[in-house]
């Protein structure tokens, strides 16, 4: 995750598969709250591309 939010938005398709009611706005809001509590988001990259089942 970086300070520009790029990683944050790229992870949304994967997270929506887990929480179908999740919107980008809600996710970013929740992420801000989680970061205050020092939660971390990790992602798997392959060939420098973010992996998800939707062609990422």
ZIRA-V641467 format. One record per backbone hydrogen bond with DSSP energy under -1.0 kcal/mol. NH is the residue of the N-H (numbers start at 1). CO is the residue of the C=O. If there is no record, write none. Layout:
BEGIN
nh=NH co=CO
nh=NH co=CO
END
This chain:
BEGIN
nh=5 co=2
nh=9 co=5
nh=10 co=6
nh=11 co=7
nh=12 co=9
nh=15 co=11
nh=16 co=12
nh=19 co=15
nh=22 co=19
nh=27 co=23
nh=28 co=24
nh=29 co=25
nh=30 co=26
nh=31 co=27
nh=32 co=28
nh=33 co=29
nh=34 co=30
nh=35 co=31
nh=36 co=32
nh=38 co=35
nh=39 co=34
nh=46 co=49
nh=49 co=46
nh=51 co=44
END
